[in-house]
Amino acid sequence: AILAHIARLPRRPLISVVMPAYETPERFLREAIASVQAQLYPHWELCVADDASPSPHVARVLEEAARRDERIRWVRRETNGHISAATNTALALATGEWVALMDHDDLLAEHALYEVAVEINAHPDAAVIYSDEDKVDTDGRRNDPYFKPDFDPDLLLGQNLVSHLGVYRRDLLTAIGGLREGFEGSQDHDLAPSAVAACGAERVRHI
């Protein structure tokens, strides 16, 4: 039913999944990539920046994935710049109208990008889309769900309301200069208010 719905969508935008990677355990990196490849919505590209990982397996896994799937592109940074700089490097590879920010050990539900595409069709003026999220432990058990409200500018000031999955129009990210360096560890929370200030709260959607 989802695949049939995708075929009927008036708009099927390309979504660039942007991922910085650094010293990711091989299992988690492979699982993250596989969760993107398993998306029911096929109009995506995965853009990865290896932030000069000392361990050779990171580049090996990315090279192997890109060789097997032309939708995957990656680059290795010559120096370690930390997560904001690495995200911006991966963002420079993106060609999609929309950008989904993904950490190197995240997992996307198979219908994640489909739900994003449905929201884009329902609200074509949207500029920021965010979803609920939860955690998965090393044994694959889900825990610590974060059920978010619809957008609340005041709540955003107090906590990382957008977080994961956060999806932004690429031209919006370009206009605000991408992620600011120096906010490593809270880079997503720093990005969201800047993006909302530039686009307006009425263009933020929660799924």
N, C-alpha and C positions, 0 to 999 in steps of 0.2 A: 504494500500500500504506500509506503514511504517512497519507494523508487518511482511508482506511478505518479505520485504527487510532485516529485522533483521534475519529472518530464513535463508536467503541466504548468510549472511556475513561469510566469511572464518574464521574470528576471532571474538569471542564474549567475550571479557575480563570482568572479574568481576571488577566493579567500586565501591570502598568504599567511601561513602559519609560521611565525617567526620565533626562533629558538636559539638562545645562547647556550653553549655547552662548555663545561670545564671540569675535567677529571671526573666525569660521570661514570659510576660503576657500569660495566658493560651491560649487565642484565637490564638495568633501568633505562639506559639509552636505547637499547633495542626495543624494549616494551613501549617506550614513548613514541618511537618512530612507527612501530607496528600499529599503535592506536590511531595514528593519523592515516596510515594506509588503509585501515579498516573502516574509514568513514563511508557512510551510505551516500553522502553528498560527494560527487566525484570532482567537483570543480575547485580544486585546491592546489596549492604548491607549498612545499616545506622548505624554508630558508633557514639554514643553520650556520652559526659562526662558532668555530672551535677557538676558544680564547687562549690559544697557545698552551694547551694541556701538555704537561710533561709525559704523561702515559701515552704510548703509541696506539693503544686500542681505540681511543676516541676517534682519531683520524681514520683508522682502519674501518671502523664500523660505518662512519659517515661516507667514506669513499665507496664501500660495498653497497650501501643503500642507494646512493646516487647512481651507481652503475646499473642497478637493477630497476630503478624507477626514475624516469625522466622528469617527474614532477618534483624530485628532491634535488636541491642545490645547496652547496655548502662552500665555505671558505675558511681557511685557517689563518688566524691573526698571527702576525710575527711576534707581537709582544702581548703580555697579559694586561688587559685594560679593565677587568672586572665587568660585572653584569650589565651595567648601563651601556658602556662602550661596546661590549660584545653584542648586545641587543641591537644597537644602532648599526653595527656592521652587518648583522643579519637582515635588518630592515632595508639596507641599501640594495639587497638582492631581490627584494619583493617587487612584483609587478601587478599584484592584485588590487582591486578597488578597495578591498577591506583587509585588515591585518588582525590576526588573532595571536595574542601573546601567550607563549607556552614555555614553561620551564623544562629543563632537560630531563626531569624525572616525573613529569606530569603524565596523566593518562586522560585521553578524551573518550567519553562515551561515544559509541558508534553513530549516534544520531545527533551529536553536538553541532556539527557544522550545518546539518540539515535544519535544525531549529533556528540557527542564526539566519540562514537563507530565507526561511519562512518569515521571520521577523522583518527582514529587509524588504521583502515583498509587501508585507502588511503595513509597514511604516517607512516608505522610501526616503523620507527626510531624516531618518535616524542617522546619528553620527557616532554614537557609543552604545554598545550592547553588552550586557553582562549577565551571567547566569549564576545559579546556586552552585555550590561545590561541596565536596567532602574529601576525606582522607582515605587512603588505602594503606594498610600496614604491609610489612614484608611477607606476610602469609596470605595476602590478597583479601583481607577482611576490611570492609568499609567501616568507617567510624568518624566521629566528630563532624557531622554535617553542619553546614552553614547555610541556613535558609534565609535568603535576603528579602527585604521589602522592595517595593518599587522605589524609584530613585528619590532620595532625600538629601538635598544639598547640605543640610546641617549635619546629618549623620555622617556624610562623607568627610567632614572636617574632623570627626572624632575617631573614625576607623576606616579600614581599607574596604570600603563597600563594594567597589568594582572587582578588584582582585582577579580571580580565575572563574570562569573563562572571561577575559576581557577582550572585546573586539572593537576596533576603531577604524574609521575611514582612513585610508592611507594618506589622503591629501590633508586631513586634519593633523596627523602625526608629523607630516612634513612641515606644515605651517608653524607648528610650535617647536620645531627643532628636535623632535624625537625625545628620548629619555635624557634627563639631565644627569651628568656625571657628578659624583660626590654624594649621592643618595642611595648608595648600594645597601641592600637589605630592606629599604623602604621605597625602592624605585617605582613600583606600581602605584603606591599610595601617593607619591609625588606627581606621577604622570596624570592621574585621573582629574584632580582639580584644575590643572592647567588645560587639559582637553575640554572639560566642561565649561570653563571660563571662555574658551575660544568658540565653542559651538552653541552654547546655551543649554540650560537644564532641560528644556522641552524636547531636545533631540536625543535624550538618553533613554534607553529602553532596557527593562529587566525581563529576562526569560527564565 
